[in-house]
Amino acid sequence: MTEYAIVGVKMVDFEDKQGKPIKGASLYIVSKDKSVIGMKAQKIWLNEDICDMLDFDLTKSVNQKLHVFFNEYGKVADIQLIA
């Protein structure tokens, strides 16, 4: 299982051009990857439902280690901090 480190969090709350509310968070994470010299950097989207089910405060999670679980469509299904 890949271990990630959170290097940034951007909370999002706005309406798109059609007036649909967009709420969630962009999570900036890094991990080791054999094909990358250094660390592999990624941005993942956490929708409002995922943010609401987390048992930790995303805004205070920078520099924390975590595991990210993806569903069969490649979307984030769950996140767990590593103690």
Residue pairs with C-beta under 8 A, 6 or more apart in sequence:
1 67
2 31
2 67
2 68
3 31
3 32
3 65
3 66
3 67
3 82
4 29
4 30
4 31
4 42
4 65
4 66
4 67
4 68
5 29
5 30
5 31
5 63
5 64
5 65
5 66
6 27
6 28
6 29
6 61
6 62
6 63
6 64
6 65
6 66
7 28
7 29
7 30
7 41
7 62
7 63
8 27
8 28
8 62
9 25
9 26
9 27
9 28
9 58
9 59
9 61
9 62
10 25
10 26
10 28
11 25
11 58
11 59
12 22
12 23
12 24
12 25
12 26
13 21
13 22
13 23
14 21
14 22
15 21
15 22
16 22
23 47
23 48
23 51
24 45
24 46
24 47
24 48
24 50
24 51
25 45
25 46
25 51
25 58
26 43
26 44
26 45
26 46
27 43
27 44
27 45
27 46
27 58
27 79
28 41
28 42
28 43
29 41
29 42
29 43
29 44
29 66
29 68
30 39
30 40
30 41
30 42
31 39
31 40
31 42
32 39
32 40
33 39
33 40
44 68
44 76
45 76
46 58
46 76
46 79
47 76
50 76
50 77
50 78
50 79
51 58
53 78
54 79
56 64
56 81
61 81
64 81
64 82
65 81
65 82
66 79
66 80
66 81
66 82
67 79
67 80
67 82
68 76
68 78
68 79
69 76
69 77
69 78
69 79
69 80
70 76
70 77
71 77
